[in-house]
Amino acid sequence: STKAVEDALGIEVSEQAAKLRILMHYSEQLQSHTLHVGYLVAPDLFNAPSVVPLVPKAPDAVKTIIRAHRVANNWSDLIAGRTTHPVTLIPGGLCKIPTEQQLRDLKKELESTVKDLVAICEVVHSVAGNLPKFERPTEYVSLKQTTPPAYTFYHGDITSNDCNGDGPVNIRNWQKVANEYVSPQSTAKWCKWHRDAYMVGALARFNNNAELLSPLGKKVAEMFGLKKGNTNPFMNNIAQLAEAAHVVETSIQMIDDLLTRGLKSETVKVSPRAGRGSGCVEAPRGILFHTYEFDKYGNCVYGNVCIPTNQNHANIQKDFEKFVPEFMHLGQDALRHGMEMLVRAYDPCVSCSTHFLNVEFV
């Protein structure tokens, strides 16, 4: 939303502010990915109903996940002002920045987290054979940054594996990508671009940017045999592990760069004016679009938001339509659990990721 406001009001953001925002955004990726893979996906792979029974079975693994998640929370608290829903981001920059000593301390924490992430990956790898072998080719939509090339969560334009002369697309034109429509069977809008559905999230980002992962991120992907062009939605969670390694490794380098340049206090004057703007970032679970319009007094007269879970709805439905007949032979209980795992693989909001699915067999 802040990027959309800045676009509408013509506000330029300094390089330092952009780097600090990306650093903050990386903390969100680590928070979400460790929570989702560690607390919601891992129990499925261990055939446990929740993370609680894993505590006596794999205490070291659970403690490692908690430790990595705590580092991410502290990281977010430092730069965003609290662990969830950032309060330090304002149009033009940040209202509060960390001290150089705080960044040095954060760097030490992140360096110690690298070995924890490797340990988490090894634990998940030991049970990765329990991930369903399911493939369904689809369109993968994400940001793409070419100047300079980077595995991006913050800058860039919109792309997909189906773009052929019609992309990347400027974020101001995101509605031509999402093409939201109402499905009679759903209370939420669905989206489509080149096909009848598309996927957003870690696997989409990986499929469009895999070669730009950090060295450790690439090693994690190689550990699981995850390659660009993968069409198994359950591998979205493996892509999340690769991204977790990437953001930690990249953040260590980013902190070094910020400290070398030196932090400085910045103030940006914001004046209201009429305008319309759009902003886009990669939330942990996929690409997120915001558009706002303001009158000359600075009052917001229009707003439009398209969230990643919404964009995945149609693709989940298409997966179900292929998944059910392929796995029906396993029996009702196994099929129901497999469908729950499939929804969870997309990393929707936490309430949709938990054990919830009511399946009517006819």
Secondary structure as UniProt FT lines:
FT   HELIX           2..9
FT   HELIX           15..35
FT   HELIX           36..41
FT   HELIX           42..45
FT   TURN            46..47
FT   TURN            52..53
FT   HELIX           54..57
FT   HELIX           59..80
FT   STRAND          89..90
FT   TURN            91..92
FT   STRAND          93..94
FT   HELIX           100..126
FT   HELIX           128..130
FT   STRAND          139..146
FT   TURN            147..148
FT   STRAND          149..150
FT   STRAND          157..160
FT   TURN            161..162
FT   HELIX           171..173
FT   HELIX           175..178
FT   STRAND          181..182
FT   TURN            184..185
FT   STRAND          189..190
FT   STRAND          198..199
FT   HELIX           202..209
FT   HELIX           210..212
FT   HELIX           215..223
FT   TURN            224..225
FT   TURN            228..229
FT   HELIX           233..235
FT   HELIX           236..261
FT   STRAND          275..283
FT   TURN            284..285
FT   STRAND          286..294
FT   TURN            296..297
FT   STRAND          300..306
FT   HELIX           308..327
FT   HELIX           328..330
FT   HELIX           332..345
FT   HELIX           350..353
//
